[in-house]
Amino acid sequence: MVISDFLGDSDWERPLRGLSARHELLAIEVVDPRELELPDVGLLTVVDPETGQTLEVPTGDAEFRARFAAGAAAQREEVAAALRRAGAGHLRLRTDRDWLMDVVRFVADRRRAGSGGASR
């Protein structure tokens, strides 16, 4: 099992592919819904803790929020595609849901599909 949010560079795909070649692999993606959509809180000033650079984010702009949500959804889809390419089973757990029920549902679905716990 690998547990991550899989954000940032996808330099994890190749090592996961190597793991899945020798082992049954389950990737557990932890998703915080606050990273998927921006709330309308007006002009938001954020600071990059590494560079100190500030950025003003116009969260009051509905089009901006829609582009952000579309980008976040595309990123989640790319993570799912990369995990499939790596040969890993994929379980997405959200921080705003009952993770235990999601795990039970995942295991039950895999058993019905006859594939055990991972995607092989």
C-alpha positions in Angstrom: 0.0 0.0 0.0 1.1 3.5 -0.8 -0.8 6.3 0.9 -0.5 9.8 -0.6 -2.3 12.8 -2.0 -0.3 12.3 -5.2 0.0 16.0 -5.7 3.0 17.6 -7.3 5.3 16.0 -9.9 4.3 12.5 -11.0 7.8 11.2 -10.5 6.2 8.5 -8.4 4.7 6.7 -11.4 7.8 4.8 -12.4 8.7 3.5 -9.0 5.0 2.4 -8.5 5.2 0.6 -11.8 8.2 -1.3 -10.6 6.5 -2.2 -7.3 3.4 -3.4 -9.1 5.5 -5.6 -11.4 6.5 -7.6 -8.3 3.7 -7.1 -5.8 0.0 -6.5 -5.6 -0.2 -2.8 -5.1 -2.9 -0.6 -3.8 -2.5 3.2 -4.0 -4.7 5.1 -1.5 -5.2 8.6 -2.6 -6.2 11.0 0.2 -8.3 14.0 -1.1 -9.2 17.1 0.8 -12.3 18.6 -0.9 -10.9 22.1 0.0 -8.3 21.4 -2.7 -11.0 20.7 -5.3 -13.0 23.9 -5.2 -12.4 27.5 -4.0 -15.0 29.1 -1.8 -16.1 32.6 -2.7 -14.3 34.6 0.0 -13.4 37.6 -2.1 -9.8 38.6 -2.8 -7.5 36.1 -1.0 -3.8 36.8 -0.5 -1.6 33.7 -0.3 2.1 33.4 0.4 4.3 30.7 -0.9 6.2 29.5 2.3 9.3 28.5 0.3 9.8 31.6 -1.8 7.9 34.2 0.1 6.1 35.2 -3.1 2.6 36.6 -2.6 -0.3 36.0 -4.9 -3.8 37.5 -4.9 -6.5 35.1 -5.8 -9.9 36.5 -6.9 -12.1 33.9 -5.3 -15.1 36.2 -5.9 -14.8 35.6 -9.6 -17.1 32.7 -10.6 -15.2 32.0 -13.8 -11.9 31.8 -11.9 -13.4 29.4 -9.4 -14.8 27.3 -12.3 -11.3 27.1 -13.9 -9.8 26.2 -10.6 -12.3 23.4 -10.1 -11.8 22.1 -13.7 -8.0 22.1 -13.2 -8.4 20.2 -9.9 -10.7 17.6 -11.5 -8.2 17.2 -14.4 -5.4 16.7 -12.0 -7.4 14.0 -10.1 -8.1 12.3 -13.4 -4.4 12.4 -14.4 -3.5 10.8 -11.0 -6.1 8.1 -11.6 -4.7 7.5 -15.2 -1.1 7.4 -13.9 -2.1 4.9 -11.2 -3.8 2.7 -13.8 -0.7 2.9 -16.0 1.4 1.9 -13.0 -0.8 -1.2 -12.5 -1.9 -0.2 -9.0 -5.3 -0.6 -7.5 -6.8 2.8 -6.6 -8.8 3.8 -3.6 -9.7 7.4 -3.2 -10.5 8.5 0.4 -11.9 12.0 1.1 -11.3 13.8 4.3 -15.0 14.8 4.5 -16.4 11.3 4.3 -16.4 8.2 6.4 -13.2 6.5 5.2 -14.1 3.2 6.9 -17.2 2.9 4.8 -15.3 3.8 1.7 -12.7 1.1 2.4 -15.5 -1.5 3.0 -17.2 -0.5 -0.3 -13.9 -0.7 -2.1 -13.1 -4.2 -0.8 -16.7 -5.4 -1.6 -16.5 -4.0 -5.1 -13.1 -5.8 -5.7 -14.5 -9.1 -4.4 -17.5 -8.8 -6.7 -15.1 -8.1 -9.6 -13.0 -11.0 -8.6 -9.7 -9.1 -8.4 -8.9 -9.2 -4.8 -7.6 -5.9 -3.4 -5.6 -4.4 -6.4 -6.2 -4.0 -10.0 -4.5 -7.1 -11.3 
